[in-house]
Every structure is written in C-alpha cells, then in structure tokens.
Amino acid sequence: MTPGGPFPPAGGASVAACPLDERALASALEREGYFADEGLRTAVHLALRLGRPLLLEGEPGVGKTEVASVLSRVVGRELIRLQCFEGLDAGQALYEWDYPKQLLWVRVAESRGQEVGDLYREEFLLRRPLFRALEADRGAVLLIDEIDRADSEFEAFLLEFLGDFQITVPELGTIGARTPPIVVLTSNRTRELHDALKRRCLYHWIAFPEVDRERAILRAAVPGLEERAAEGLVRAVQRVRGLPLLKRPGIAESVEWARGATALAEGGSPWPVALRRALGLLIKDEEDTRLVAGHAEELFRDV
C-alpha cells in the first residue's frame, strides 16, 4: 500500500492537543459525574497537553476504566476499548486478514476465469482496536484495559505504538495515526509492568476516595439518596475497607450498595436494616462476608 492510499504515512502526526485548560477540564469531568482529586486531574491534563499515554494503576473498582469513558465524552472522541487477557496477541489487537473472504474471492475469480489479483488489500482487512484508533479521522480515546492481564510479550509489541503512534504491518508498510489517539492504560497491578512501557507513559495511582469525595460521588450517582444517609453509608464503607478483606470494595460497589439500600428503604426498611440486607452488593466473597458480619455492630453504628 503506497502513502497515497487509504492509510496515512507515519511521521506526520502531532501530539494530541488539550481542548480545555486545567480548570475547565476539572469542571467538565464533574459535569459528567466523575469527581477526580487534584492528582488525577493534573495527570489527565498533562497527558492531554503533552500527548502522552496515561497509565492508571489502583485496586479494582476505583474508577480507572471510567476515566477513559468520561474523557471520550468530554473531548468528543470515539471510545475504542482493547480488553487485555492472557494470550492476547498482535493480530487480536491490531488486524487480521479475513481468510474465508479471501478464499471465497479466489474461488469466484477462478470460476469466472479472472485474475485473482492482490489478496492483501483493504477490503480483506479486519480492523482491531489499535488499528481503528490509528485510522480515526478525529482521533479516538483508546482504552487499553487491564494491561497487567496480558503477557509481557504483548507489552513489547505496544512499545512501537505508544512511542510514535504508528505500527509496521508487513503487507501494508508503516502506518501512522491520522490524528494521535488519547491513550489510557489501566492496571490492577496483578503483576509488575516493564519499565520500558512505563517510560512511555504518564503514571498515576488512583487510591480509594476520601470521605467527602466519595459522598459527592454517591449523591451524584444515586438520585434520592439523602445527605445524612450518604454520610452514614460512606462511614460504613470506610470502616469496611479498614478490615483485612480479601477484596476491599471499590467505588462501584459502594454505589451499588447505596442504590440497593435506597430501594429497600423506599420499600419500608429502616436505613440501618436496609444497609445490612443489601450487603451482598458491597461484599463479594464468602470469607469477607463472615468477617464483616462479625464486626457488624462496630461497622454499622451511627449509620
């Protein structure tokens, strides 16, 4: 494929521009219901301003994936997600050739006595997330989710992409981004990522939210949740996270717990009773459930 074809040549892309200043970005995130702390707001702002991939680590449920989703709405770009898993390879992330379609083309051409022609052209190409992100005319927000679940070999494959936003494809040559994507990588830190990958990125660790911010998140995410009820629920969640649990509940779990307890309270259950009845929305492990039940009086006082 020549540079004059449908694929843009490498080297012509500039870094991603930041459409908002830092204060406007913070306001836009809050309008979308994402209450980031100063550290995360700064990380997102710099990643946009400098055109650097943003690597977010933290425990499950703290809102890493949601950053990419909210960001796509804020900047008005398509969200393209690559879900990582063990055994993920370049073909599944970048492109594959549609072999059944190629074979059908060969048979049709032979039956008509025609030349088969080039089987490695655009109409036979199956675009995967990385390729689609490169081709997006207006740019995309590319979410590479749970990169720690992929093999270390896949990290090495990503280095070319994250370094220059380009990929070398043997059949097509080197393909550069039409508009550089905004890249967000997430990791639950089930294994250590390679230093080479980290050097490509702007890094930020997302911790569990402090009391005031989690209360604001709950009030925004759960219509009808009263201020006093939200305060009691957040106190209970903070105490639960202080226990030696196998899996500490994240923001997603606390939101679901609030929704479930609110539904029960609307049906007539007193608020403390509703919280206990809906505990299965907060705790998702049998051993953790027993541990929380053993500390129930301490955890659910003054809620």
C-alpha positions as CSV (number, residue, x, y, z in Angstrom):
1,M,0.0,0.0,0.0
2,T,1.5,3.3,-1.0
3,P,1.5,6.5,1.0
4,G,-1.1,7.9,-1.4
5,G,-3.6,5.1,-0.5
6,P,-6.2,5.0,2.3
7,F,-3.6,4.6,5.1
8,P,-1.7,7.7,6.3
9,P,2.1,7.5,6.3
10,A,4.0,7.5,9.5
11,G,5.7,10.6,11.0
12,G,3.1,13.2,10.1
13,A,1.1,13.1,13.3
14,S,1.4,15.7,16.0
15,V,0.8,15.2,19.7
16,A,-2.8,15.3,21.0
17,A,-4.0,18.8,21.7
18,C,-5.7,19.6,25.0
19,P,-9.0,21.4,24.2
20,L,-9.5,22.6,27.8
21,D,-7.4,24.3,30.4
22,E,-7.0,22.6,33.7
23,R,-9.9,24.3,35.5
24,A,-12.3,23.8,32.6
25,L,-11.2,20.1,32.4
26,A,-12.0,19.6,36.1
27,S,-15.4,21.2,35.7
28,A,-16.2,19.1,32.6
29,L,-15.3,15.9,34.5
30,E,-17.6,16.8,37.3
31,R,-20.4,17.6,34.9
32,E,-20.0,14.0,33.6
33,G,-20.2,12.7,37.2
34,Y,-16.5,12.0,37.7
35,F,-15.1,13.6,40.9
36,A,-11.4,13.4,40.4
37,D,-8.9,14.5,43.1
38,E,-6.2,17.1,42.3
39,G,-3.6,14.5,41.5
40,L,-5.8,12.7,38.9
41,R,-7.0,16.0,37.4
42,T,-3.3,17.0,36.9
43,A,-2.4,13.7,35.4
44,V,-5.2,13.8,32.9
45,H,-4.5,17.4,32.0
46,L,-0.8,16.8,31.4
47,A,-1.5,13.6,29.4
48,L,-3.7,15.6,27.1
49,R,-1.4,18.6,26.9
50,L,1.7,16.6,26.2
51,G,0.2,13.8,24.1
52,R,1.4,11.1,26.5
53,P,-0.3,7.8,27.2
54,L,-1.9,7.8,30.7
55,L,-1.1,4.7,32.8
56,L,-3.6,4.3,35.7
57,E,-3.0,1.8,38.4
58,G,-5.1,1.1,41.5
59,E,-7.2,-1.5,43.1
60,P,-10.3,-2.8,41.2
61,G,-13.3,-0.5,41.5
62,V,-11.6,2.8,42.0
63,G,-12.7,4.3,38.6
64,K,-9.7,3.7,36.3
65,T,-11.7,2.4,33.3
66,E,-14.3,5.2,33.8
67,V,-11.6,7.8,33.3
68,A,-11.4,6.8,29.6
69,S,-15.2,6.7,29.2
70,V,-15.7,10.1,30.7
71,L,-12.8,11.6,28.8
72,S,-14.2,10.5,25.5
73,R,-17.4,12.4,26.2
74,V,-15.5,15.5,27.4
75,V,-13.3,15.8,24.3
76,G,-16.0,14.5,21.9
77,R,-14.0,11.5,20.6
78,E,-15.0,7.9,20.0
79,L,-14.1,5.5,22.8
80,I,-12.2,2.4,21.5
81,R,-11.5,-0.3,24.0
82,L,-9.0,-3.1,23.9
83,Q,-9.7,-5.6,26.7
84,C,-6.5,-7.4,27.6
85,F,-6.3,-11.1,28.6
86,E,-3.7,-13.8,28.9
87,G,-2.6,-14.9,25.4
88,L,-3.6,-11.6,23.7
89,D,-1.5,-11.3,20.5
90,A,-0.8,-8.6,17.9
91,G,-3.4,-10.0,15.5
92,Q,-6.2,-9.7,18.0
93,A,-5.2,-6.2,19.0
94,L,-4.2,-4.8,15.6
95,Y,-5.6,-6.5,12.5
96,E,-6.3,-9.9,10.9
97,W,-6.9,-10.9,7.3
98,D,-10.3,-12.2,6.5
99,Y,-9.2,-15.6,5.2
100,P,-12.7,-17.0,4.5
101,K,-13.5,-13.9,2.4
102,Q,-10.1,-14.2,0.6
103,L,-10.8,-17.9,-0.2
104,L,-14.2,-17.1,-1.5
105,W,-12.7,-14.4,-3.7
106,V,-10.2,-16.9,-5.1
107,R,-12.9,-19.4,-5.9
108,V,-15.2,-16.8,-7.6
109,A,-12.3,-15.5,-9.7
110,E,-11.3,-19.0,-10.8
111,S,-14.8,-19.9,-11.7
112,R,-15.0,-16.8,-13.9
113,G,-11.6,-17.3,-15.4
114,Q,-10.4,-14.0,-13.9
115,E,-7.1,-13.0,-12.3
116,V,-7.2,-13.4,-8.5
117,G,-5.3,-10.2,-8.0
118,D,-4.0,-8.8,-4.7
119,L,-5.5,-10.7,-1.7
120,Y,-3.9,-8.3,0.8
121,R,-5.9,-5.1,0.1
122,E,-8.2,-3.1,2.3
123,E,-11.5,-4.9,1.6
124,F,-10.0,-8.1,3.2
125,L,-8.7,-6.4,6.3
126,L,-10.4,-7.0,9.7
127,R,-9.6,-3.9,11.8
128,R,-9.0,-4.5,15.5
129,P,-8.9,-1.8,18.2
130,L,-5.3,-0.5,17.8
131,F,-5.7,-0.2,14.0
132,R,-9.1,1.6,14.4
133,A,-7.6,4.1,16.8
134,L,-4.9,4.9,14.2
135,E,-7.5,5.4,11.4
136,A,-9.9,7.6,13.3
137,D,-10.1,10.9,11.4
138,R,-11.0,13.0,14.5
139,G,-8.9,10.9,16.8
140,A,-10.1,8.5,19.4
141,V,-9.8,7.8,23.1
142,L,-8.1,4.4,23.2
143,L,-8.6,2.4,26.4
144,I,-6.1,-0.5,26.9
145,D,-7.9,-2.1,29.8
146,E,-6.1,-4.3,32.4
147,I,-2.8,-4.4,30.6
148,D,-1.4,-6.4,33.5
149,R,-3.5,-9.4,32.4
150,A,-1.7,-9.5,29.0
151,D,1.6,-11.3,28.6
152,S,4.9,-9.4,28.7
153,E,5.4,-10.2,25.0
154,F,2.3,-8.0,24.3
155,E,3.9,-5.1,26.2
156,A,6.9,-5.3,23.9
157,F,4.5,-5.1,20.9
158,L,2.9,-2.0,22.3
159,L,6.2,-0.1,22.6
160,E,6.2,0.9,18.9
161,F,2.6,2.0,19.1
162,L,3.0,4.1,22.3
163,G,6.3,5.6,21.2
164,D,5.2,7.1,17.9
165,F,1.6,6.1,17.4
166,Q,2.4,4.0,14.4
167,I,2.6,0.3,13.5
168,T,4.6,-1.6,10.9
169,V,2.4,-4.1,9.0
170,P,4.4,-6.3,6.6
171,E,1.7,-6.3,3.9
172,L,1.0,-2.5,4.1
173,G,4.2,-0.9,5.4
174,T,4.3,1.6,8.3
175,I,1.0,3.2,9.2
176,G,0.9,6.4,11.3
177,A,-2.1,7.9,13.1
178,R,-4.3,10.3,11.1
179,T,-4.9,12.1,14.5
180,P,-3.0,10.9,17.5
181,P,-5.3,8.9,19.9
182,I,-5.6,9.8,23.5
183,V,-4.4,6.6,25.2
184,V,-5.4,5.4,28.7
185,L,-3.9,2.2,30.0
186,T,-5.3,0.6,33.2
187,S,-3.7,-2.0,35.5
188,N,-4.8,-3.7,38.7
189,R,-1.2,-4.5,39.4
190,T,-1.6,-8.2,39.4
191,R,2.0,-8.2,38.1
192,E,4.7,-5.6,37.6
193,L,4.7,-3.9,34.3
194,H,8.0,-3.5,32.4
195,D,10.0,-0.2,32.9
196,A,10.1,0.3,29.1
197,L,6.3,0.5,29.0
198,K,6.1,2.8,32.0
199,R,8.7,5.2,30.4
200,R,6.3,5.7,27.5
201,C,3.5,6.9,29.9
202,L,2.5,9.4,32.4
203,Y,1.8,7.4,35.6
204,H,-0.9,7.9,38.3
205,W,-2.0,5.7,41.1
206,I,-5.8,6.0,41.9
207,A,-6.4,5.5,45.6
208,F,-9.8,4.9,47.3
209,P,-11.5,8.3,47.6
210,E,-11.5,10.3,50.9
211,V,-14.8,10.7,52.7
212,D,-16.0,14.0,51.2
213,R,-15.3,12.9,47.6
214,E,-17.0,9.5,48.0
215,R,-20.0,11.2,49.5
216,A,-20.2,13.6,46.5
217,I,-19.9,10.6,44.1
218,L,-22.7,8.8,45.8
219,R,-25.0,11.8,45.8
220,A,-24.4,12.3,42.1
221,A,-24.8,8.6,41.2
222,V,-27.8,7.7,43.4
223,P,-30.7,10.1,43.0
224,G,-32.8,10.4,46.1
225,L,-30.0,9.5,48.5
226,E,-30.3,11.9,51.4
227,E,-27.3,13.7,52.8
228,R,-27.4,12.0,56.2
229,A,-27.9,8.6,54.7
230,A,-24.9,9.2,52.3
231,E,-22.7,10.3,55.3
232,G,-23.6,7.1,57.2
233,L,-23.0,4.9,54.2
234,V,-19.6,6.4,53.5
235,R,-18.6,6.0,57.1
236,A,-19.6,2.3,57.0
237,V,-17.7,1.8,53.7
238,Q,-14.5,3.4,55.1
239,R,-14.7,1.1,58.1
240,V,-15.3,-2.0,55.9
241,R,-12.2,-1.1,53.9
242,G,-10.2,-1.0,57.1
243,L,-10.8,-4.7,57.7
244,P,-8.3,-7.4,56.4
245,L,-10.6,-8.3,53.5
246,L,-9.6,-10.5,50.5
247,K,-11.2,-7.8,48.2
248,R,-11.8,-4.4,49.5
249,P,-14.9,-2.8,48.0
250,G,-14.4,-0.1,45.4
251,I,-16.4,2.9,44.4
252,A,-18.5,0.8,42.0
253,E,-19.5,-1.5,44.9
254,S,-20.4,1.4,47.2
255,V,-22.6,3.0,44.6
256,E,-24.4,-0.3,44.0
257,W,-24.8,-0.7,47.8
258,A,-26.3,2.7,48.1
259,R,-28.7,2.0,45.2
260,G,-29.8,-1.3,46.8
261,A,-30.2,0.1,50.3
262,T,-32.2,3.1,48.9
263,A,-34.5,0.7,47.1
264,L,-35.1,-1.3,50.3
265,A,-35.6,1.9,52.3
266,E,-38.2,3.1,49.8
267,G,-40.0,-0.2,50.4
268,G,-40.2,0.4,54.1
269,S,-36.9,-1.0,55.6
270,P,-35.2,1.3,58.2
271,W,-32.0,2.6,56.7
272,P,-29.6,0.6,59.0
273,V,-31.6,-2.6,58.3
274,A,-31.6,-1.8,54.5
275,L,-27.8,-1.4,54.5
276,R,-27.3,-4.8,56.2
277,R,-29.8,-6.5,53.8
278,A,-28.1,-5.1,50.7
279,L,-24.6,-6.1,51.9
280,G,-24.2,-8.6,49.1
281,L,-23.8,-5.6,46.7
282,L,-20.8,-4.4,48.7
283,I,-19.0,-7.6,49.7
284,K,-18.5,-10.3,47.0
285,D,-16.6,-13.1,48.9
286,E,-17.8,-15.6,51.4
287,E,-14.9,-15.2,53.8
288,D,-15.2,-11.4,53.7
289,T,-18.9,-11.7,54.3
290,R,-18.3,-13.7,57.5
291,L,-15.7,-11.2,58.6
292,V,-18.0,-8.2,58.0
293,A,-20.8,-10.0,59.8
294,G,-18.6,-10.5,62.8
295,H,-17.9,-6.7,63.0
296,A,-21.5,-5.6,62.2
297,E,-22.1,-3.7,65.4
298,E,-18.9,-1.8,65.0
299,L,-19.3,-1.1,61.3
300,F,-22.9,-0.1,61.2
301,R,-23.1,2.1,64.3
302,D,-24.4,5.7,63.7
303,V,-25.4,4.9,60.1
